[in-house]
Amino acid sequence: MVTLDVRPQLLDALSALRDRVASVRLPLPLPGAPRARQTRAELLAQLDDYLVPRLKAPEAPLLAVVGGSTGAGKSTLVNSLVGRQVSEAGVLRPTTRTPVLVCHPDDHHWFAGMRVLPDLMRVWIPHGEEEDVPMGASRLPDRGRRDTHATRELRVETISTLPRGLAVLDAPDIDSLVVENRTLAAELICAADVWVMVTTASRYADAVPWHLLRTAKQYKATLVTVLDRVPHQVLAEVSRQYGALLTRAGLGDVPRFTVPELPESAGGGGLLPASAVAPLYAWLAHHAQDPAARQYAVGRTALGALDSLSRRMPELASAVAAQYAAAVRLTSAVEDAYKREGKRVRNRLDRGAVLAGDALTRWRGYPLDTSADELLDSLAESLTALLQCAVAAADERIADAWRREPAAGAVPLPAPDREAGERIGMAVRRWRRVLEELAEEEVARLDKQPAPDPDAVAALLVAALLGGKRARPAGEKLAERIGVQAAVRLRDRGGELVGDHLDQVLRAERDRRLAPLEALEVTPEPQAELIAALSVLQKER
């Protein structure tokens, strides 16, 4: 049997590209994100369910997936092709539906394992039994694949009347009311060597089947269409009109089979006469058993899927780039807001904003009516209030910027944080204690009797650092207490601590606002990795 000539390097490149696609994250609700997520899911489905397994095992049986709309007669068609009722037929569908794959007993091993459709648990029903029995093939561990459903199954049937080298799969309705069924139907079609699209005389112009037909053309997949349940009196006219629509869509060369409306079609309960499905059966058997026809059918679909990567991968990479650009905008809004408030806090410190209100009253009453500890308390409270206002202003600025950004829907808008005041107050108290220890160390170094009161030195130091021009007397009194040289040294070290403290407090609050965004892990690397993986694949081809 003629097989595809696949080099190991091509498979390696394809596997690497698959891993890059699996690593893509598109969490931000940008206008093109839903389509990009669908593209990612379709790529993974086609890579995992078709391209990789087909290129690894080109000699595996040809898989024809029968798809179509509700009531198109897919199950009746499959049952009639294999000569036995293997798939539940009827207009009314159960809430969930297990797809059925039928193959020759000698080909059973190709589908009993997880070579194709690895997300589906294999089950089988022994004849005469009603309970599904696992075939012993367990679900593979998740390797970053698309989302899966815990109970999804694939029933594998074997029938000796089916030719070796051919497997037929009855997929759920592509327009099912159940979202999971529609998703599964799309995945199953992506796993096909041959797409068998079934429609009816009354629905051949519907949008859903035509979407699949155009997709098959776009992927250059091997495609067969079946016009089912056509009344004898209009068979020629409907067939002509359907053929004209196919030609107009650029699908005029697609093999087309017509199945007339028969008594067995009513309700989908019986098998059609062998003569009704003989042309389709012959076409499938020929392409499964004739080496040249098989190579053409399989090769066309496989190469078409490979060719489509050159178009879809850049689209996905572009969506990844848009995600990162949006994340940068959101991040920049946070960083800019806190940077502006940081400058504003320093300007207000220089103007003595902390030495206001109760703190100013305490300063004016020091040391006669106010103790050093009381002055320090009031200065710390005033600094805490200043920083709280800065954080609130930054958050308001961020919220305003994010409201204009669609991507912000994936992260919560900054809201009043009741715990922020406590966090800031605690940080200010720690900083105050560091300055008190600094004052104690400086006093201990002095060769002066009697030694100045460390609390008084600390109070004067904090007033001088936070009071701006209003607290100029504090610096003068500090120099009188411990000497000019010691006062300069203490104010220099204290000034550095003030700057570091302000940076730490605002940076901590900024990082808290950025944490939900950073948790989404939107980075620029996936875009470059996708393009690089595609480039390697194209070179290997």
Order of alpha helices (4+ residues) and beta strands (2+ residues): alpha-alpha-alpha-beta-alpha-beta-alpha-beta-beta-beta-beta-alpha-beta-alpha-beta-alpha-beta-alpha-alpha-alpha-alpha-alpha-alpha-alpha-alpha-alpha
